[in-house]
Amino acid sequence: MRTGWLEDTIASKETITGMSGGVELTDTGCPFFARCPLAIEGTCDTQAPPRRIDGDDHVIECHREVDELLGGG
C-alpha cells in the first residue's frame, strides 16, 4: 500500500465520524464496516468481503479492488 495511506484514512474518518467504533464481528458483512472510510453501503454491511491477494502475496479481505486500496483506482 502507498506510504501514508493509513494516516490519510484515519484523518478523514476521524473528521467524518471519529474513531469511536471498534471491530464488530457479525454473521454478515465486513467487521470493519462501521469505521471504514471506503465502505460501500448495501454491500460491505450485508456481504462478507471476498479474499484477494495482492502482488506481494498479502491476503486482503475487501469488496474494493486491490488497485483501489493502493490508491490507483
N, C-alpha and C positions, 0 to 999 in steps of 0.2 A: 504494500500500500504506500501511497505517496507520503513523504515526510510532512508532518504537521496535520494530517487528516483528523487524528483523534482530538487534538486541541481545537481545531475548527469546528468539529462536530459538537464537542462539549459546549463550546462558547455559544453556538447558535441554539442548541437545545436548551441551555440554561436561560437564554433570553426569552424563549417561547414558553417553556413550561417548568423550568427548574429541574433539578436532579433529585426530586423527592421520591420518585418511584424506584423500586428495585426490580429484580427479575421475577417474573410471575410464571411459575410452572403450571401449565394447564394442559388439558387433553387436546385443545385445539389452538391453532395459531402459534405465533412466534413468542417465546418468553420475553423478548426484548421489545415487543410492540409498543408498550406504553412509554418507553424512553428513547426510541429510535427516531432520529430526525429524517430518516429515509423510508420510514414505514409507509406501506400502501394500505390505506383504509379499505376494508372489504376483502382484502387478501391476507395481509400479514396477521390480522386479528382473527381470521377464520380458518386458515390453512397452514399446516406445518410447512416450514420452509424446505425447499429441496437442498440436497447436499451437492456442493460444487467443489471442484479442485482447481486452484489457480495454477499458473505456470511454474510455481515453486513447490508444488505438491502440498500446499496448505489447504486444509479442509475448511470450507465456508458453508454455513447453512443460512441461506438468504434467498428471498424472492428476486432480489435485484441481481442483474448480471455482474460477473466479476469485473468487467470493464467499468461499469457504473461505480462500483465500490472503490475502484482505483482512481476515480476522478476523470475517466476518459469518456463517460457516456452521458 
